[in-house]
Amino acid sequence: MSGRAGRRGFDPAGTVIFMSLPTSKIRRLLTASLATLRGNAPFTAAFLLRLFAYINPEVDGKRNKLETNETQKLKGGGGAAKGLKQQLLDPSDVQNEVVRRKAALTLLMAPFVLKTKHKRVENREEKSEELLVFTRMLKSLALFNVQLLRRLQMLDEKCYLHGFAQFALHMSQREPGNLVFVRLLQEGVFHRYFGKCNLFHQSDLGPAKDDWVCILAYIFTQKMLPFYDNLAVKTEAMPILPPMNEIIATEIEKHNQEVDELMLACLQLASVDRRLDNPVFALSGLSAECLSGSQINFVPAFRSEFILDERLVPLTHLTRSDHRGVKIHHNSYAFDFWKNPDLEALCSKNKLVKGERWYLINDFNKVLNEIANGLSYIAQPKDPLYKVAKEVAEEYDEHFRTAFRMKRKEGKDKGKEAEEEEEEAAAEVVVVAKEEPTQEKKDSPTV
């Protein structure tokens, strides 16, 4: 089957060609009901941080204040003043503070989810009531994210970027790990931990590098291991990350608890009776005090009018458990590749598919380089944390290029070179995923 049937709600017709399909299946495809389109909460903490950086840029602060004052002076003017006001409020003029704020409010106040959430309700009164509750929920989620950024000292009282906000923006694609990492950084947890090591001796430098990779693997990798029937027998052979340092683990758990409590407190503002739990949830034997944004329950814990995707809550899980109490562990592919950069071991031990090996290792390699580059702007030259981060990033990148047989092109810009490497290597990985390679070289993208 190929072609384009058109975009729903935009194109009245389209063309689709069916080849080698039974007539019964073609009829079923043409007469089946369309899937329901449904939106989600339109923002996260990192998204709002980028939005505040767009509204309140530091570079153009003086110019924005001037344009805002001029706009306020023209509110009561005549025709010439009105024309000048419209000129100042040109929607394409992103340098104007009023235009930027209007664009941000439009984005936040008209999300797609408000158009799809209440379609299943036939009664008009119930529809309007449910829509009102869901609108309050979106406002409560916005309040939660703003308060979280304020607690992390990334926004000041006027919502201008503050502290390590630029570092979090630098790693905004790594949410929610970027928020946890920034908190550990500004609390001085990393410096206290690595400051005790004598990094000029290989006996201390080697374990420090291993700990750094392990910590970042817990924070930034989200691939979990599948369920094992006999966990006690297979623990030694399972690709599980080593235990994290207790001091850092305690700080991360403290962050998760504060985020959970703040989220529940803000969501209660959206409920009329201040209740969040589903009435059916009480039958599971758990009380309303057991509600959590990260807990995996067999029965939905929150009421139906609340749409809570755990990916929207900035929590970093060190260990998780399902509804049966069985622990869910992180896959240690990033740490194992650091210790042994063998592609076959990623498939045999870590159970990775050949087509996803390059993407996962490349993603973690980017995390290491982004952290090292960010620390280079804020750290002292002899900072032990920067020394560990820089050396690990360089060595991991060398392992990555050697394992996948990638070479640097001389005389090219490093950023442009990285983009070309991604495109060419990703294209070859797709080919590898479709057909089994006859030689090891086919499995390794060469740039």
C-alpha positions in Angstrom: 0.0 0.0 0.0 1.4 3.4 -0.9 0.1 6.9 -1.5 -1.3 9.7 0.5 -4.9 9.8 1.7 -4.7 13.4 2.8 -4.5 15.2 6.1 -7.5 14.8 8.3 -9.5 18.0 8.3 -7.4 19.7 5.6 -7.4 17.6 2.4 -10.8 16.6 1.0 -9.4 13.8 -1.1 -6.3 11.7 -1.7 -4.8 8.8 -3.7 -3.9 5.4 -2.3 -2.8 2.4 -4.4 -3.3 -1.1 -3.0 -1.1 -3.9 -4.2 -1.2 -7.6 -3.3 -3.9 -7.1 -0.6 -7.0 -9.2 -0.3 -10.3 -7.4 -1.3 -11.7 -8.1 2.2 -8.9 -6.3 3.8 -9.1 -3.3 1.4 -12.8 -3.0 2.3 -12.1 -3.2 6.0 -9.5 -0.4 5.7 -11.8 1.8 3.7 -14.9 1.3 5.9 -13.3 1.2 9.3 -13.9 4.0 11.7 -11.1 6.6 12.1 -8.9 6.5 15.2 -9.6 9.1 17.8 -7.2 12.0 17.9 -6.2 12.9 21.4 -3.7 15.5 22.7 -1.6 15.6 25.8 -0.5 18.3 28.1 1.3 20.8 25.8 4.3 21.6 28.0 7.0 20.3 30.4 9.3 22.0 32.7 12.1 22.3 30.1 9.6 23.5 27.5 8.5 26.3 29.8 12.1 27.2 30.6 12.7 27.6 26.9 9.6 29.6 26.6 10.7 32.0 29.4 14.1 32.3 27.7 12.2 33.3 24.5 10.0 35.8 26.3 12.7 37.3 28.5 16.0 37.2 26.6 18.9 38.6 28.4 20.6 40.2 25.4 17.7 42.3 24.2 16.5 43.4 27.7 16.9 47.1 27.2 15.4 47.2 23.8 12.4 45.2 24.9 11.7 47.6 27.8 11.8 50.5 25.4 9.4 49.0 22.9 7.0 48.0 25.7 7.0 51.6 27.0 6.4 53.0 23.5 3.5 50.6 23.1 1.9 51.7 26.4 2.2 55.4 25.3 0.3 54.7 22.1 -2.8 53.2 23.8 -4.9 56.4 23.7 -3.5 57.9 20.4 -5.2 58.7 17.1 -4.9 57.2 13.7 -1.2 57.8 13.2 -0.5 56.4 16.7 -2.7 53.4 15.9 -0.8 52.7 12.7 2.5 53.0 14.6 1.2 50.7 17.3 0.3 48.1 14.7 3.7 48.5 13.3 5.3 47.8 16.7 3.0 44.8 17.2 3.9 43.1 13.9 3.5 39.4 14.6 6.7 38.6 12.7 8.7 41.0 14.9 10.1 38.6 17.4 12.3 41.4 18.9 9.2 43.0 20.4 8.4 41.8 23.9 4.6 42.2 23.5 4.7 40.0 20.4 6.7 37.3 22.1 4.3 37.2 25.1 1.3 37.1 22.9 2.7 34.2 21.0 3.5 32.4 24.2 0.0 32.9 25.6 -1.5 31.6 22.3 0.6 28.5 22.6 -0.4 27.8 26.2 -4.1 28.8 26.1 -5.1 27.0 22.9 -3.6 23.5 23.1 -4.9 20.7 20.9 -5.9 18.6 23.9 -8.7 21.0 24.7 -10.3 20.3 21.3 -10.2 16.5 21.8 -10.6 15.8 25.5 -14.3 16.2 25.8 -15.5 14.7 22.4 -16.6 11.4 24.0 -19.1 13.2 26.3 -22.5 13.6 24.7 -24.2 15.7 27.4 -23.5 19.4 26.8 -23.4 20.2 30.5 -21.1 17.4 31.4 -18.9 18.3 28.4 -18.5 21.9 29.6 -17.9 20.8 33.2 -15.2 18.3 32.1 -13.6 20.9 29.9 -13.5 23.4 32.7 -11.9 20.8 35.1 -9.3 19.9 32.4 -8.5 23.6 31.8 -7.9 24.1 35.5 -5.7 21.0 35.4 -3.5 22.5 32.6 -3.2 25.7 34.6 -2.2 23.7 37.7 0.4 21.8 35.7 1.8 25.1 34.5 1.9 26.3 38.1 3.7 23.1 39.1 6.4 23.5 36.5 7.0 27.2 37.2 7.2 26.5 40.9 9.6 23.7 40.3 11.9 25.9 38.2 11.7 28.5 41.0 12.7 25.9 43.6 15.6 24.8 41.4 16.7 28.5 41.3 16.4 28.7 37.5 13.9 31.5 37.5 13.9 34.7 39.5 10.8 36.5 40.9 10.2 38.1 37.4 10.7 34.8 35.6 14.0 35.8 34.1 16.6 33.0 33.7 18.8 32.6 36.7 21.6 30.4 38.0 22.2 27.2 36.1 19.2 27.8 33.8 21.4 28.2 30.7 23.0 24.8 31.5 19.6 23.2 31.7 18.7 24.8 28.4 21.9 23.5 26.9 20.6 20.0 27.8 16.9 20.6 27.3 16.6 17.5 25.1 17.6 15.3 28.0 14.6 16.0 30.1 14.0 15.1 32.9 17.7 14.1 33.5 18.9 17.7 32.9 16.9 19.1 35.9 18.2 16.4 38.2 21.7 16.9 37.0 21.5 20.7 37.5 20.2 20.2 41.0 23.1 17.9 41.9 25.5 20.3 40.3 24.3 23.4 42.2 24.0 21.5 45.5 27.7 20.6 45.2 27.1 16.9 45.4 29.4 16.1 42.5 32.2 18.3 43.8 32.0 16.8 47.3 32.1 13.3 45.9 34.9 13.7 43.3 36.8 16.2 45.4 37.8 13.4 47.8 39.5 11.5 45.0 43.2 12.0 44.0 42.6 12.3 40.3 46.3 12.5 39.6 46.7 8.8 40.5 45.4 6.2 38.2 44.2 4.1 41.2 41.7 6.8 42.0 41.0 8.2 38.5 39.9 4.9 37.0 37.1 4.2 39.6 36.1 7.9 39.5 35.5 7.6 35.8 33.5 4.4 36.3 31.3 6.1 38.9 30.7 9.1 36.6 29.5 6.9 33.8 27.4 4.9 36.1 25.7 8.0 37.6 25.0 9.5 34.2 23.6 6.1 33.0 21.1 6.1 35.9 20.0 9.7 35.2 19.9 9.8 31.3 19.2 6.3 30.1 15.6 5.1 30.3 15.8 1.6 28.8 14.7 -1.0 31.3 15.2 -4.7 31.5 12.3 -7.1 30.7 10.7 -9.2 33.4 12.7 -12.3 34.5 10.9 -15.2 36.2 13.8 -16.4 38.4 15.6 -13.1 39.3 17.7 -14.7 42.1 19.4 -17.1 39.6 19.9 -14.6 36.8 21.1 -11.6 38.8 24.8 -12.1 38.1 24.3 -12.6 34.4 21.8 -9.8 34.0 23.0 -6.5 32.6 22.1 -4.4 35.7 23.8 -1.1 36.5 26.1 -1.2 39.6 24.6 0.4 42.8 24.9 4.1 42.9 26.7 6.0 45.6 24.4 6.4 48.6 25.0 10.2 48.9 24.0 10.9 45.3 21.1 8.3 45.4 19.7 10.0 48.6 19.8 13.4 46.9 18.0 12.1 43.8 15.3 10.4 45.9 14.9 13.7 47.8 14.4 15.5 44.5 11.8 12.9 43.4 9.9 13.2 46.7 9.8 17.0 46.5 8.6 16.9 42.8 5.9 14.4 43.7 4.6 16.4 46.6 4.6 19.6 44.7 2.8 18.1 41.7 0.0 16.6 43.9 -0.4 19.9 45.8 -0.8 21.8 42.5 -3.2 19.3 41.0 -5.5 19.5 44.0 -6.2 23.1 43.0 -7.8 21.8 39.8 -10.2 19.5 41.6 -13.5 20.8 43.0 -13.5 18.6 46.1 -9.6 18.6 46.3 -9.6 14.8 45.7 -7.4 13.2 43.0 -7.8 9.5 43.6 -10.0 7.3 41.6 -12.9 5.7 43.7 -12.0 2.3 42.3 -8.4 2.8 43.5 -9.5 2.3 47.1 -10.5 -1.3 46.3 -6.8 -2.1 45.7 -6.1 -1.6 49.5 -4.1 1.6 49.0 -5.2 5.0 50.4 -5.1 8.4 48.8 -1.8 9.1 50.6 -0.2 6.5 48.4 -0.8 8.5 45.2 2.4 9.2 43.2 3.1 10.3 39.7 5.6 7.5 39.1 3.9 4.5 40.8 2.8 1.7 38.4 -0.6 0.6 39.4 -2.9 -2.1 37.9 -5.9 0.2 38.5 -5.7 3.9 37.4 -4.9 5.8 40.6 -6.1 9.3 39.4 -9.6 10.3 38.4 -10.6 10.1 34.7 -10.5 13.9 34.1 -6.8 14.0 34.9 -4.5 13.0 32.1 -1.1 12.4 33.7 1.7 11.0 31.5 4.7 10.0 33.6 7.0 11.4 30.9 5.6 14.8 31.7 6.7 14.6 35.3 10.4 15.4 35.8 11.2 12.3 38.0 14.4 10.3 37.7 13.9 6.7 38.9 16.9 4.7 40.2 14.8 1.6 40.9 11.1 1.0 40.1 8.6 -1.7 40.9 5.5 -2.8 39.1 2.1 -3.5 40.6 3.3 -6.9 41.8 6.3 -5.4 43.7 8.8 -6.8 41.2 11.8 -4.5 40.7 12.4 -3.0 37.3 16.1 -2.5 36.6 18.0 -0.2 34.2 19.7 -1.8 31.2 23.4 -1.3 31.7 24.3 -1.0 28.0 25.9 2.5 28.4 28.1 1.4 31.3 29.0 -2.0 29.7 30.0 -0.3 26.5 32.3 1.9 28.5 34.0 -1.1 30.2 34.0 -3.3 27.1 33.2 -1.5 23.7 32.1 -4.7 22.0 29.1 -4.5 19.6 28.3 -8.2 19.8 28.2 -8.1 23.6 25.5 -5.4 23.4 23.3 -8.0 21.6 24.2 -11.1 23.5 24.4 -9.6 27.0 22.3 -6.4 26.9 19.7 -7.9 24.5 19.8 -4.8 22.2 18.6 -5.1 18.6 21.3 -4.5 16.0 19.3 -1.6 14.6 19.2 0.3 17.9 22.8 -0.1 19.1 24.1 2.9 17.2 21.2 5.2 18.3 21.5 4.3 22.0 25.3 4.6 22.2 25.3 7.7 20.1 22.7 9.3 22.4 24.6 8.6 25.5 27.8 9.8 23.8 26.1 13.1 23.1 25.1 13.4 26.8 28.7 13.0 27.9 29.9 15.6 25.3 27.1 18.1 26.2 28.0 17.9 29.9 31.7 18.3 29.3 31.1 21.3 27.0 28.7 22.9 29.5 31.2 22.5 32.4 34.0 24.0 30.3 32.2 27.4 30.5 31.4 27.4 34.2 34.2 25.3 35.8 37.6 26.3 37.0 40.6 24.9 34.9 41.6 22.5 37.7 38.1 21.5 38.7 38.2 17.7 39.4 34.6 17.3 38.1 35.5 18.9 34.8 38.7 16.8 34.6 36.7 13.6 35.0 33.8 14.7 32.6 36.2 15.8 29.9 38.4 12.7 29.9 35.3 10.4 30.0 33.7 12.2 27.1 36.9 11.9 25.0 37.5 8.3 25.8 33.8 7.3 25.3 33.7 9.1 22.0 36.9 7.2 20.9 35.3 3.9 21.9 32.1 4.8 20.0 34.0 5.7 16.8 36.3 2.7 17.0 33.5 0.2 17.6 31.4 1.5 14.7 34.5 2.3 12.5 33.8 6.0 12.2 36.6 8.3 11.2 36.8 12.1 11.4 37.1 14.1 8.2 40.0 16.5 8.2 39.4 20.2 7.5 35.7 20.1 8.4 33.8 22.0 11.0 33.2 19.7 14.0 29.4 20.5 14.3 28.8 20.0 10.6 30.9 16.8 10.7 28.8 15.4 13.5 25.6 16.1 11.6 26.9 14.3 8.5 28.1 11.4 10.6 24.6 11.0 12.1 22.9 11.0 8.7 25.2 8.6 7.0 25.5 6.2 10.0 21.8 6.3 10.7 21.0 5.4 7.1 23.4 2.4 7.2 22.0 1.3 10.5 18.5 1.1 8.9 19.9 -1.1 6.2 21.5 -3.3 8.7 18.3 -3.7 10.6 16.5 -4.8 7.5 18.9 -7.5 6.4 21.5 -9.6 8.2 25.1 -8.5 7.4 27.5 -11.1 5.9 30.5 -9.3 7.3 31.2 -7.4 10.5 32.1 -4.3 8.5 28.5 -4.0 7.1 27.3 -3.6 10.7 29.6 -0.6 11.3 28.8 2.7 9.7 31.9 4.4 8.2 32.1 8.1 7.7 
